[in-house]
């Protein structure tokens, strides 16, 4: 199964994963954000719906995704382009959009505020 982990990590943690990858250690696939706030700003509830609808699916047209979500194309367009700009969705050579993962794992820890 092709799983992506969405999470929050520091630059040091990301560098540690990168160093491990250079040593040949399997790291998995990550979509990492610098803060929980940035994660929620980028992946809003409506954008989670896009991701959920596209997980494990073949590439689709924007119009096809809008139909699947039961939304208008204009609203879907805005969310899709925000996810494309963030590198979460990809565009195929024929202009379709794809979320190239079969599963999403969300991983972050919230600790006591300072």
C-alpha positions in Angstrom: 0.0 0.0 0.0 1.3 3.5 -1.0 0.7 5.5 2.2 1.6 9.2 2.8 2.1 10.5 6.3 0.8 14.1 6.9 2.3 15.7 9.9 4.0 18.5 11.7 7.8 18.4 12.2 10.6 20.7 12.8 13.4 21.5 10.3 15.7 19.3 12.4 13.4 16.4 12.2 13.1 16.8 8.5 16.9 17.0 8.2 17.2 13.7 10.2 14.8 11.9 7.8 16.8 13.3 4.9 20.1 12.1 6.4 18.5 8.7 7.0 17.4 8.5 3.4 21.0 9.3 2.2 22.2 6.4 4.4 19.7 4.2 2.5 17.2 3.9 5.4 13.6 3.7 4.1 11.8 6.8 5.3 8.3 6.5 3.7 6.5 9.5 2.1 5.8 12.6 4.1 3.8 15.8 3.7 5.3 17.9 6.5 4.2 21.2 7.8 6.1 23.5 10.2 3.1 24.0 12.5 -0.4 22.6 13.2 -1.7 26.0 12.2 0.0 25.8 8.8 -1.4 22.3 8.3 -5.0 23.4 9.0 -4.5 26.6 6.9 -3.4 24.5 3.9 -5.6 21.4 4.3 -9.0 22.9 5.3 -12.0 20.7 5.9 -13.1 21.2 2.3 -9.7 20.2 1.0 -9.7 17.1 3.3 -12.8 16.2 1.4 -10.9 16.5 -1.9 -8.1 14.3 -0.5 -10.5 11.8 0.9 -12.3 11.5 -2.4 -9.1 11.1 -4.4 -7.3 8.7 -2.1 -6.7 5.4 -3.9 -8.5 6.7 -7.1 -7.3 7.0 -10.7 -6.5 10.5 -12.0 -9.7 12.4 -12.8 -10.8 15.6 -14.3 -11.7 18.7 -12.3 -15.3 18.4 -13.5 -15.4 14.7 -12.5 -14.1 15.5 -9.0 -16.7 18.3 -8.6 -19.4 15.9 -9.5 -18.1 13.3 -7.1 -17.9 15.9 -4.3 -21.4 17.3 -5.3 -19.9 20.8 -5.5 -19.7 23.4 -8.2 -16.6 23.4 -10.4 -15.5 26.9 -9.4 -15.2 26.0 -5.7 -13.6 22.7 -6.5 -11.1 24.5 -8.8 -10.0 26.8 -5.9 -9.4 23.9 -3.5 -7.6 21.7 -6.1 -5.3 24.5 -7.1 -4.4 25.3 -3.5 -3.5 21.6 -3.1 -1.6 21.6 -6.3 0.3 24.7 -5.2 1.2 23.0 -1.9 2.4 19.9 -3.8 -0.2 17.6 -2.3 -2.0 16.9 -5.6 -0.3 16.3 -8.9 -1.3 17.0 -12.5 -0.9 14.3 -15.1 0.4 15.0 -18.7 -3.1 15.0 -20.0 -4.3 17.6 -17.4 -6.1 15.3 -15.0 -5.5 15.6 -11.3 -4.3 12.8 -9.0 -3.5 12.2 -5.4 -1.0 9.4 -5.8 -1.6 7.5 -2.5 -3.8 4.7 -1.4 -3.9 5.8 2.2 -3.2 8.8 4.4 -1.8 8.7 7.9 -2.0 11.8 10.0 0.7 12.1 12.7 1.4 15.0 15.1 1.6 15.5 18.8 0.1 18.4 20.8 1.8 19.3 24.0 1.2 21.6 26.9 1.3 25.3 25.9 4.3 27.3 27.2 
